[in-house]
Every structure is written in C-alpha cells, then in structure tokens.
Amino acid sequence: MSSPKKIVSTALLIAAGVALPLAFHALPNAGRVFLPMHIPVLLCGLLCGFPWGLACGVITPLLSTLLTGMPPAAMLPAMLCELAAYGLVSALLARHSPVKNPYARVYLALAGAMLSGRLVQGALNALVFSAGSYSLRLWLTGAFVTALPGIAIQAVLIPAIVFGLQKAKLMDMKHW
C-alpha cells in the first residue's frame, strides 16, 4: 500500500474508532464488553503497518475523548497506551513474524497484539494510574472475562476483513 493510501486508510480507521463506540455506548457497559474502539486500531496495524498502527492507537482514543467524552479522561491514559500497543504490536508482528503463511501470520499478529495491549494496560494501571487499588483479579476480570464477547468479535471479524480485502485485491499481504 502506498503512503497516501496508508494515510487515508489510517484517517478512515481513526474516524471509525471514534464513531463505532457511539453505537455501542447506548447499551450499559457495552464499550468494555464489545471493545468497539479496538477493532479499527488492530485493523490499522495489520493493514497499514508501522508507524500508522501506532499513530491510530494514540490518536483514536484521544480524539474520541475530545469529541465525545469517551473514554472518560480518567480512563484515557491507560486506554491510550493499550491501544497504542495494539496498533504497534499488530503491525510489527504482521511484518516481522517468522511464520510464512499469511493467514497464520494474521492470527498470530492479532493474538499477540491483543495480549500485549492487555498486559500494557494492566501493568500501567497496577504501577501508575491506579497504583494500590488495582489487583490481578480486577485486571483478569476486566481484560478477559468482561471483554470476552469483544475478544471473540475481534478474533472473527478482523481476520475476515483482512482476508476479504486481500481477496478483493485491495490489500496485498506479500509485503509482510
């Protein structure tokens, strides 16, 4: 993908990352359950690579907070770091994985990014943002149990989008 296409794709995914959560926040706690902002950031890392995935992960929650008030300012630092990790790690794993099969590479990059983002978020909450009031149990519950529907949606939807774009010849995974 050329640089202008990456810029436009990243901008569209940032816009989706701001707009998509609005539909989910009509339901109580839906943002934490379905993780709608994560999808465009993970896609950006996979589709556009580094540094675009990282930029999407930083800009999306910041812009969303400024425009919509979601995530709330108190949650923004940890979420910004988590989403930055998603965008960065998905891009790096997709590009530098030793796995040659592009389908396995997508799933590996997605799983690695999803895990690393949750680890970053948990570590920062435990050590900086919520030091003293954050526990392993809170992290496991929020990052995995509550978020299980969102994790399942990401595991199904994101590879389907990536493979669909490849099949439509809108993306070439050979550069990985």
N, C-alpha and C positions, 0 to 999 in steps of 0.2 A: 504494500500500500504506500502510495506517495505521501510526502509530508503534508501537502494541502488536504488530502483525503483523511489523514490522521487527525489534523486539526479540526476539520468539520465533524468527523466521527466522534472525537472527544467532546466537542461542544454539544453535539446532539445527545450523547450519553450523560453529560452533566445535566442538561435540561431534563432528560428522563429521570435522572436521580433526584431532581427537585420535584418534578411533577408526580411521579409514581407513588411516593409515600402519601401524597394528599388523598388519593383514593382509599388507601388503607387506614388512614387515621380517623376515618368516620366510625370505625369499629374500635371498641376499647382495647388497648394494649396490642393492636394489630401490628404496629411498627416493630415491636420486639418479637412478635411471633412469626411474621411473614418476611421480615427483613427486606423490604422493597428497595431501599437505597443501595443495598449491597449488589444487586443484580447488575445495574449499569456499570458500576466500578469494576467488578470482576470481568465483565464483558470487555471493557475498555483495555484492561491489562492484557487480556487474551488476544484481542483484535488489533490493537494499536501498538502494544509493546511498551518498552521503557523509553522515555520518561512520561509518556502520555497516561498510562495507567496510574502512576503515582500522582500526577497532577489532577487527574479526575478524582482520585481518592481524597485529596486535600481540598479541592475547590468545591466539590459537590456538597458535603455537609456544611461547610462554611457559608456558601451561597444559600443553601436551604434555610439555615438558621436566620440569616439576614432577611430573606424574603418571606418565610412562612412561620418562623419561630420554632421550627422543628429541625433537628433535635433542639431541646431547650439548651440554653447557654451552659448550664451546669454539666450537661452530658456531652457537649461539643468537643472538649479536648480529647477525651478518651475515644469518642467515635471517630474523630478526625484521624487520630493515629491508627485506629483499627482499619478504617477504610483505605488509608494511605498504604498500609501493609498489604491489604488485599490487592490493590492496583499494582504495587511494586512486585510482590511475590508471584502473582499470576503471570505478569509479563516476563519476569526473569526465568521462572520455571518453564514456561512455554518455549522460550528461546534457547535456554541452555540445558535442558533436560537431556540425559544420555539416551532416553527412550526414543527410538526412531519412528515408531508407529504414531501418526498424528492424532489418532483417536485416543490412544492410551496417554499421549502427551497432554491432551486437553484435560482428561480426567485427573491426571497426576498434578497438573498445574492448578486446577480448580481445588482439589482436596488440600494440597499444600498451602495454597493461599487462604482457604477458609480456616484451616487450623492455625496458621501463623498469625492471622489477624485477630483471632480469638485469644491467642497467647499474649500478643502485644496489649490488647485491651485489658486482659486480666492482670498482667504484670503492672501496667501503669496504674490501674485502679488500686491494686494492693500496695504499691510503693509510693504513689504520688497523689493521685486525685482523690482517693478515698482511704488513704492510709489509716490503719487502725480500725476501720469499720467495714472492711471488705474481707471476705473469707473464701476459702476454696469452695465451700458449699454454695455461696452466692454466685461465684463465677461459674461453676458447673451447671447450676440451675439456669442462670441467665444465658450463658453461651451455648448450651447444648440442649437442655430439657425444654425450656420455654421456646427456644428457637428451632426446635426440630422440624416443624412444618416449613419454615423458611429454608432450612438446610436441604430438605427434600425437594422443594421447588427449585432451588439453585442447582441441585445435582441433576435434575431432569431438564429444566428449561435452558440453562446456559449452554450445555453441550449441543442441545437441539438447535439453538440459534447459530452457534458457531458452525456446526456441520451443514445446516441449511444455507448459510451464507457461502460456504465452500461449494456446495452442490450447485448453487445459483451462479457460481463463478464471480461472486462479489468479494471473495477473500481467497487468498492463496496461502495455504499453510506450509508450502515448501520452504518459505524463508525461515521457518523455525529450525 
